[in-house]
Amino acid sequence: MEKSDAVIALAALAQDNRLDVYRLLVQAGPEGLPAGSIAEALKLAPNTLTFHFDRLRGAGLVTVRRAGRSMIYAARYEAMNGLIAYLTDNCCGGAPAECAPVAACKTARTRRSKVPA
């Protein structure tokens, strides 16, 4: 990833609603989500959401496809991983084991029920 691409991606994510949209799409997986479901989940107006999708698409962070009358948006994981790789390139002066972030997808955390002592 080039520096200019990283700046564009970071700028696209540097807004509350867009960051929420992107995190929701990352959680949804490669199949993505319909725009209406995203609007409902995040309580955003469709016209506002369209603006945010345009910024995320322009940064190369999401894709869109038509399925019937729905627009399905999905995170571009290769772009996400490229951004993380760019940010951590030459991490810790060549000793990445000391500070390497976990860039792999994690499974959803399960909530543990509290057991009385």
C-alpha positions as CSV (number, residue, x, y, z in Angstrom):
1,M,0.0,0.0,0.0
2,E,1.2,3.5,-0.9
3,K,1.3,6.3,1.7
4,S,-1.4,8.2,-0.2
5,D,-3.7,5.2,-0.2
6,A,-3.2,4.8,3.6
7,V,-4.0,8.5,4.1
8,I,-7.2,8.2,2.1
9,A,-8.3,5.0,4.0
10,L,-7.6,6.5,7.4
11,A,-9.4,9.7,6.4
12,A,-12.4,7.7,5.4
13,L,-12.4,5.8,8.7
14,A,-11.9,9.0,10.7
15,Q,-15.6,9.7,11.2
16,D,-17.9,8.1,13.8
17,N,-20.6,6.8,11.4
18,R,-18.2,5.5,8.8
19,L,-16.2,3.7,11.4
20,D,-19.3,2.1,12.7
21,V,-20.4,1.1,9.2
22,Y,-17.0,-0.4,8.4
23,R,-16.8,-2.3,11.7
24,L,-20.3,-3.7,11.1
25,L,-19.3,-4.8,7.6
26,V,-16.1,-6.5,8.9
27,Q,-18.2,-8.4,11.4
28,A,-20.7,-9.4,8.7
29,G,-18.1,-11.3,6.7
30,P,-17.4,-11.6,3.0
31,E,-21.1,-11.8,2.1
32,G,-21.7,-8.3,3.4
33,L,-25.0,-6.7,4.3
34,P,-27.8,-5.0,2.5
35,A,-27.8,-1.2,2.8
36,G,-31.2,-1.2,4.5
37,S,-30.0,-3.6,7.2
38,I,-27.0,-1.4,7.9
39,A,-29.2,1.7,8.1
40,E,-31.5,0.0,10.5
41,A,-28.7,-1.4,12.7
42,L,-27.0,1.9,13.0
43,K,-30.1,4.1,12.9
44,L,-28.8,6.1,10.0
45,A,-30.9,7.8,7.3
46,P,-30.5,6.2,3.9
47,N,-29.2,9.5,2.2
48,T,-26.6,9.9,5.0
49,L,-25.6,6.3,4.6
50,T,-25.1,6.7,0.9
51,F,-22.7,9.5,1.5
52,H,-20.7,7.4,3.9
53,F,-20.7,4.4,1.6
54,D,-19.3,6.6,-1.2
55,R,-16.4,7.7,1.0
56,L,-15.6,4.1,2.0
57,R,-15.8,2.9,-1.6
58,G,-13.6,5.8,-2.8
59,A,-11.0,4.7,-0.2
60,G,-11.2,1.1,-1.5
61,L,-12.4,-0.2,1.8
62,V,-15.8,-1.6,0.7
63,T,-17.4,-3.1,-2.4
64,V,-21.0,-3.0,-3.5
65,R,-23.1,-5.4,-5.6
66,R,-26.7,-5.5,-6.6
67,A,-28.9,-8.4,-5.5
68,G,-32.4,-7.8,-6.9
69,R,-33.5,-4.4,-5.6
70,S,-30.9,-4.4,-2.7
71,M,-27.4,-3.0,-2.7
72,I,-25.1,-5.3,-0.7
73,Y,-22.0,-3.8,0.8
74,A,-19.0,-5.8,2.0
75,A,-15.7,-5.0,3.5
76,R,-12.6,-5.5,1.4
77,Y,-10.4,-7.5,3.7
78,E,-7.4,-7.3,1.5
79,A,-7.5,-3.5,1.8
80,M,-8.0,-3.7,5.6
81,N,-5.0,-6.1,5.8
82,G,-3.0,-3.9,3.5
83,L,-3.6,-0.8,5.7
84,I,-2.7,-2.8,8.9
85,A,0.5,-4.0,7.2
86,Y,1.4,-0.5,6.1
87,L,0.9,0.8,9.6
88,T,3.0,-1.9,11.2
89,D,5.7,-2.1,8.5
90,N,9.2,-2.3,10.2
91,C,7.5,-2.5,13.6
92,C,9.7,-2.2,16.6
93,G,12.9,-1.6,14.7
94,G,12.9,-4.9,13.0
95,A,11.8,-7.0,15.9
96,P,8.1,-7.5,15.0
97,A,7.6,-10.3,17.5
98,E,7.8,-7.7,20.3
99,C,4.9,-5.6,19.0
100,A,3.2,-7.4,16.2
101,P,-0.6,-6.8,16.3
102,V,-3.0,-9.7,15.7
103,A,-4.3,-9.0,12.3
104,A,-6.2,-12.2,11.8
105,C,-10.0,-12.3,12.2
106,K,-11.1,-13.2,15.6
107,T,-14.3,-15.1,16.4
108,A,-17.0,-13.3,18.2
109,R,-16.5,-13.2,21.9
110,T,-19.0,-15.2,23.8
111,R,-20.3,-13.8,27.0
112,R,-19.8,-15.8,30.1
113,S,-22.6,-16.0,32.5
114,K,-21.7,-15.0,36.1
115,V,-21.6,-17.9,38.4
116,P,-22.2,-17.1,42.0
117,A,-19.3,-17.8,44.3
